């Protein structure tokens, strides 16, 4: 199971939001590139980077930051505001290894089949972020009428292999990951599911790893608040029951 330290960017800074709320923001680092280097030094092989400005439709281009991080010894998964095939192409062109697409996938499922065909299955991940059991879009501000499993099966038909699942109600809350729904999504779709949202203790990582169906885990607040060390998380993700 791959561990993805999260680097959420807003206004060019590294921040964390409580339940995706822009009014409940904490700044952890003024320099996203420096933060990336810190996680790499601690053993990260992948980073999960998010442009929150893009997710909220605010005008702030983080391509320059992505270019710098992509040159480092790490793979980059990037999302936030990628609402056109051109935006997907632009992100991959600067060296990002995988893009995470949410709103575009929900609004235009056929475009995801095009993206997969153009860039390959490993380059495309679809966000299946849910609030109260329904997939959300537009930076978690709007609900669809699809459950994550329904959406996952729809994306499978478009050729998608990688999926990111966040229980929005738990994101940044340190309440623990929604293990049940995350595993259910993986088992009911056969997608390579990456877990996110609320991870606070080592037991969260261990339970996901021991399920043998979860492909990765994104850790944010717990790392920034030193509740979990990245080294511990990397070890736990590789342990077998």
HUNORZI-V181167 format. One record per helix or strand of 2 or more residues. SS is the DSSP state (alpha for helix, beta for strand). FROM is the first residue (numbers start at 0). TO is the last residue. If there is no record, write none. Layout:
((SS/FROM/TO) (SS/FROM/TO))
This chain:
((beta/1/9) (beta/12/17) (beta/20/28) (alpha/31/40) (beta/45/50) (alpha/51/54) (alpha/62/69) (beta/74/78) (alpha/84/92) (beta/97/100) (alpha/102/106) (alpha/108/118) (alpha/120/122) (beta/123/126) (beta/129/130) (beta/133/136) (beta/141/142) (alpha/147/156) (beta/161/166) (alpha/167/169) (alpha/178/188) (beta/191/195) (alpha/201/209) (beta/213/218) (alpha/220/223) (alpha/229/237))
